[in-house]
Amino acid sequence: MKSKQSNVKVVVAGLLLAILMASMDNTIVATAMGTIVGELGGLDQFVWVTSAYMVAEMAGMPIFGKLSDMFGRKMFFVFGLIVFLIGSILCGTAGSITQLSIYRAIQGIGGGALIPIAFTIMFDTVPVEQRGKLGGLFGAVFGLSSIFGPLLGAYITDNISWHWVFYVNIPLGLLALAFIAFFYKESPVHSKQKIDWWGAITLVGAVVSLMFALELGGNKYDWDSGFILGLFAVFALFFCAFLFTKRKVAEPIISFPMFKVRLFTTSNLLGLFSGTAFVTASVYIPIYIQGVLGGTATNSGLVLLPMMLGSVVSATLGGFLMNKWSYRTIMIVVVLMLATGMFLLTTLTPDSGRFMVTIYMILTGLGIGATFSVLSNAAIHHFGPAQRGSVNSTVSFVRSLGMTLGITVFGIIQRNDFSTRLKDMLVGMGQEKMFNNQAFKDPRFLLSPEARAHIPAPVLEKITSALSSSITQTFIWALIPVALAFIAAIMMSKERLNSSVEHQQAMND
């Protein structure tokens, strides 16, 4: 008995290492991108480094989740780890931005298997009464990765080499691989089904087209360019074909009947809308602090530390409360905190003090963290082991989609608002030539102390005022997904973890 318990602890440790590695990857790489572009060149192509990883990861999530239900978790989790490690090694050896983008796509394929299957293995391995506590721990790892990823990336880049931003995954991944390969003993009984090849092909085509359109539109290509419009058209074509194939197969990649379960549907909606709000705060709070308040911190991990600590606390508490409160009650309380934090962020001005900003960030973090630990448990509540992989991968996919939509939609809102305000202010001061300087249209330009030092004080004051107003306006728009998240929370049914004998029996079938 003790041996079995110790095995479970080792397996959980392996899962946590894998989640830490995969969730930290984007933040740690983002910190090093300036150095990477400086060495490899390809400034006009660096967006592909992030896009390739995200597209491959999201395309793989629902497919690997379904395959893990059909043929076993261990096989595909180990596959994901190995592919992720191979991708990491290749990224460290990249000699051009093009090579790095291709290798990042390989990493993304591995990442698409890691996170959803890690949660599924945890649910398969851990008794129901302990899932709340461990769910909180898993959610806390997501928050911690957001803190330590940028810090570790900055340290490695400055003191060692950007190559080690990728090589650091090797010891973590090998340790996780050993823990899972030797200590995880899964049931040999799986749900044998025919693979939905057409569903997989059309789903991947739709996801890849949509993600590239959202990632590259307004960045590398104009939104009305033929390339972006073509991507949206291809997405529509593949998506319609995907919907059509669902009528022809018995076991589709994404099972639409799952969405007839109220708790599953509302959990996904909550993940979608809360992810949208969360990424908006994560992107624009650092820009406000450094661009408006003139903060000296150049690392987003330091800037976002209060919000991420709040997220870790909330994730942990949410996990513990699942055995006492219903998912619905927890989510209503959490989303109310998120709404309060986001509303307070709309009141920011150039005169706001760092202390008040910190309080607002902590509230926002408290309103996000529990969604990481609670929603996965809520989503699988009515499903047995044969469907857990699909359920978890769907939740992860929908949350990632919400974050991508948030970056895209609210990025457009902020840029347009900032450009309009900036033009009005500079034209009014007779500084039309300064507005025509493309650098001033990018708020990241104002994050550099060197750039700020060369801007006349009266002009800088106007620019920071325009930037502040554009960011608070963006936060006002971000209240819409927060409101939708609150509606989704209210619509949740009132189950709680381990709430009935019937539920325990269903989970053990």
N, C-alpha and C positions, 0 to 999 in steps of 0.2 A: 504493500500500500504506500509506504514511504517512497519506494522507488518510483512508483507511478506519479506521485505528487511532485517529486523532484524533477521527473521528466517534463511534466507540465510547466514547471517554472523555467526550465531551460528552453522549452519551445516558445513560451511567451517572451523570454529574453531575445530569442532569435527573431521573432516577429517584430518586436519593438525596434531592434537594430535595423531591420529591413525598412520599416516605416520611416525611421529617422533618416536613413540614407536617401530614400526616394523623395521624401517630402522636403528635405533640405537642399536637394540638388539644384533646383531652379534659383533659390535665393543665393546660394553660395557662388553659382556661376555668374549671376547678374552683377555681383560686386566686382568680379574680375574682368568683365567685358571690356572696360576701357583699356586695360593693359593688353588684353588679347588682341583687340583691334589694332592697337598701337604696334604690336609686334607682327601680326599676320597680315595687316591691311584689310581691305574689303569693308570700309566704313558703310558703303551703300548696301552691303549684303548681311550685316550682322544680325538683322531682324530674323533671318532664317535660323539662326542658332537657337533662339527661343521657340520659334514657330515649329520647327521640325520636331523638337522634343514633345511639345504640347499636343500637336496633331497626332503623332504616333501613339502617345500615351492614351489619349481619349478614344482613338479608334480601337485600341486593343482592349479597353476595359470591359465592355459588354461581352466581347467574344471570349476572352479568357475566363470571365465569370461563368458563362454558360458551359464552357468546356470543362471547368473544374467540377461542375455538378455532374457532368456525364462520365468523366474518366478519372476523377480524383484531384484533390487539392495539391497534394505534395508534388506530383509530376510537374504541374504548371507553375507552382510557386518556385521550385528549384530551377525550372527553365527560365522564369523571369529574372531570378537572381543571376544566373550565369550570363544571360544576354545583357543585363544591366552592367555587369562587371566587364564583359568584353567591350561594350560600348564605352565605358569609362576609360579603359586602357587605350582604346583607339583615340578617344578625344584628347588624351594627354600627349599623343604622338602626332596630332594634326599639324600639317604644315601650311594650311590655308583655311580661310573661312569656309570655303566650299566643302573641304574635307571635314571640318569640324561640324558643319551642319548635317552632313550625312551620318557621321558617327553619333551625333546627338539624337537622330531619328532612331538609331539602333538602341541607344539608351532608353528612349521613350517606349519602344516596344516592350522592353523588360519592365519598365515602370508601370505599364498598363496592366501587368499581371500582379505586381507586388502588393499594392495597397488594398484593392478589393479582396484579393484572396487571403491576405494577412488577417483582415477582420473576420472572414469566413472561418479560417482555421481556429481563430480564437473562440468563436461561437461554438464550433464543433468540439473543442477540447475542454473548455471551462464549464463547470456546472452553472446552471441558471442563476443560482443565488450569488455567484461571484462575478457575474458578467457586468454588473453595474460598476463595481470597484475597478475592474480591469478596463472597462469601457472608458472610465474617467482617465485612467493611466494612458491609454492609447490616444485619447483626445489631447491630453497634456503634451504628449510627444509632438503632435502637430504644432502646438503653440511654441514649444521650446525650439523646434526646428526653424521657425520664423525668426527667433531671436539669435540663435547661435550660427545659423547659416551665413548671414551677412558678416557677422563678426569674424567667423573662422575664415571666410573667403577673403576678407580684407587682410587678415594677419598672414595667411599663406601667400597671397599675392605680393604683399610688401616685403616679406622676410624670407620667402623660399622661392617659389616660382608659380606662375599661373597653372603650369602643368599638374601640380600637386593638388589643385582644386578638384581634379578628376581622380588622381591616384589615391586620394584620401578615402575614396569609396572602397578600395580593395581590401584593407584589413577589416573594415566593418562588414562588407559583403561576405568575405570568406568565413568570418566568425558566425554570421547569421546562417550561411549555407551549412556549416558543420552542425550547428544546433538543430536545424530542421531536418537535415538528411539523416542524422544518426539517432535523434531522440523523438521525432514525431512519427507516431504509429497510427496511421489512419485506418478506418474501416475498409475492408476490401470490397464492400458492397456499394455499388454506385448505380446511378440511374442511366442505364444503357439506352441511348437514343440515336436516331440518325442525325448526322450533322446537317444543319440548315445552311448549305453552301451559298445558295442564292441570297439568303438573308444576310449572311456574313459579308458577301461581296458588295451588295447594295448599301449595307450599313456603313462599311468602311468608306465606300465612295462618297456617300452623303456627308459623313463626318469630316473626311479629309477636305472636301470642297468647301464646306461651311467654315471650318477652322482656318483654313488658309485665307478665305475671303475676309474673315473678321480680323485676323492677325495682320494681314498685309494692306487691307483697305485703309486709306487715310494715312498710311505710313510709307510704304514703298511705292504704292500706286494710289491714284485718286479713286474715290468711291465710284465715280461715274465712268471710270476707264473700262475699256472693253474686256480687259483681263479679269477685273473684279466682278463685273456684271456676268461674265461668262462662268465664273466660279459659282455664283449664286444660281445661275441657270442649271449648271450641272448638279448642284446640290438638290434643287427642286426635282430634277429628273430622277436622280438616284433615290430620293426620299419617297417619291410616289411609287417607284418600283419596289422599294422596301415594304411599303404598306401593302402593296398588291401581293407580294410573296407570303405575307402573313396568313392569307386565306388558303394557301396551298400546302402548308406544312403543319404537322401535328405538334412539333416542339420548336417554335421559332427562337432565334437568338435572344430577342426581348419578348417576353410573354405579355401581351396586352391584357389578358385576364387578370394579371397581378394588380393592375390599376383599378380593378373593381373593388379591391380591398381598401376601405376608406383610410385606415391608418397608414398603409403603404403609400397611397397617393399623396396624402397631406404631408407625410414626411419628406417626400421628394420635392414637393412644392416649397416647403420650408427650407430645404437645402438649397434650392435654386435661388430663392429671393434673399436669404441671409448671406449666401455666397456673393451675390451681386453687391450688397451693401458693404460687406466686409472688405472686399477687394478695393472698393472705392475709398474707404477710409484708409486702407493700407497704402494706397498710392498717393493720395493727396495730403495727408497729414505731414509726411516728411517734406513735401514741396512747400507747404505753408510755413513750417517751422524754419526751414533753411532759406526759402525765397522771400518770405514776408518778414519774419522776425530776425532774419540774419543769423540764425544759429550756426555755430562753428562745427557741429557734428556733420561729417560728410558720409556717415554710414547709416543706412536706413535701420539697421538692427538696433543701434543706440537710440535713434529717434523714436522708434516704435516700441521700445522696451516696456513702457507702462501699459500699453494696450495688450501686448503679448502676455505680460504677467497676469493681467486681468483675465485673459483668455485661458491661461493654464489653471488658474484658480476656479474659474467657472466650469471648465471641463471636468476637473476633479470632483467638484461638488455635485455636478449633474450626474456623474456616475454613481456616487453614493446615494443620491436622492431617488434613483430609479426604483429602489426596493421599497420606498415609503410613499412616494407621490406618483401620480399618473404621468405618463409622458406629456399629456396635454397640459397639466398644471405646470410642470417644469418649463415647458416651452413658452407658455403665456408669460410667466414671470421673466424668463430670459429675454424674450423679444421686447417686452416692456422696457427692460434695461437698455437694450440695443436702441430702441426708439428714443429713449431719454438722451443717451449719449450722442446719437446722430443729430437730434434736434439741437442740443447744446453746441455741436460743431457748426451749425448754421449761424450761430451768433458771433463767430470769431471775427475780429477786426485786426488791423495792424497794431492796435494798442492793447490787445489781449496779452495777459501775462502768461509765462510758461507754466506757472503753478495751475492756473485754471485749465489750460490746454491739457495738462497731465491728468487732471481729474476727469475731463471729458473722455480722454483716451482710455482710462481705466474702466469707465462705465461702458464704453463701446466694446472693450475686450470682454467684460463680464457678460455682455449680451451676445457674444459669438461663441465662446469656448464650449458651452454645454451642447451646442448643436453638433459638434464633432463626436461627442461621446454618447449622446442620447438618440440621435436620429437613426443611426445604424441599428441599434437595439429595437427601436420602435418599428422600423421597416420590416425586420424579419419576424416580428411578433407572431404573425399568423401563418408562417411558412416553416416547413420542416427542412431537414438537412438536404433533401434533394433539390431545393430551390434557393438555398442560401447564397450560393455563388452568384447567381443571376441577380438576386435582390441587392446584395452589397455592391456589385459592379454597377448596377443601375443608379444607386444612390450616389456613388462616387462620380459617375459620369455626369449626372444632372448637376451636382454641385460644381464640378469643373466647368461645365457649360455656363452656369450662372456667373462664375467669376470671369470667364472670357467675355461674356456679353457685357458685364459691368465695366471691364477695362475699355471695351470698344465704345459702348454707348455713352458712358459718362466722360470718356476721353474726348469724344466729339463735342459734347456740351461744354466742357471746360475750355477747350482750345478755341471754339467759336466765340464764347463769351469773353475770354481774355483778349482775343484779337480785336473784337469790337470795342471793348472798353479802352484798350491800349491805343487804338487808332484815334478815338475821340479825344483822349487826354493829350496825346503827343501833338496832334494837329492843332488843338487849342493852344498849345505852348509854342507853336511854330517849329516843331521838331519832326516834320514829315519825313525827312531823310532817315531819321532814326527808326521810324516805323518800318520803312522799307528794308531795314537790315533784318534778314531772316532769323538771326540769332535771338532777337528780342521777342519773337513770336513763340519761342520755346521756353517755357518756364524753367526748365532745367538749367538754362543759361544763367539764371539769377542765383543758382545754388553755389556758384563758384565765387569765393571771396575775391579772387583776382579780377573777375569780370565786374563785380559790384564796385570795386575800388576805382574803376575807370569811368563810372557813370556819375555825372554831376548830381549832387545831393537833391536838388529840386526835382530833377527828372526821375531819379531813383525812387523818390517818395511817391511820385505819381504811378510809376510802374508797379511798385509793391502794392499800392492801393488797388490797382486794377487786378493784380494777381490774387489778392486777398478776396476781393469781391467775386471773382470768377470761381474760386474754390468754394466759398460759402454758397454760391448759387448752385454749384454742382451737388453739394451736400443737401440742399433743399430738394433737388430732383431725386436724390437718393432716398428720400423719405418715402417715395412711392413703393419701391420694393420692400422697404421695412413695413409699410402698412399692409402690403400683400402677404408678407410673412406672418404678421399678426392675425390676419384673417385665416390663413392656413392653420395657425396654431389653435384658434378657436374652433375650427372645423374638425380637429382631431377627435377621434373617439377616446374613451376614458380608461383604456387598459393601462396597466402598469406591469413592470417586470415581475414574472413569477406570480401572477395574480390569481391563478386557479390551477387546480389539479389537472383539469382538461388541457390547459395550455402546456403544462409540463409534459403530459403524455404526447401531445402533438409535436413538441419539439424533439422528443426522443424516438419518434417513429422512424 
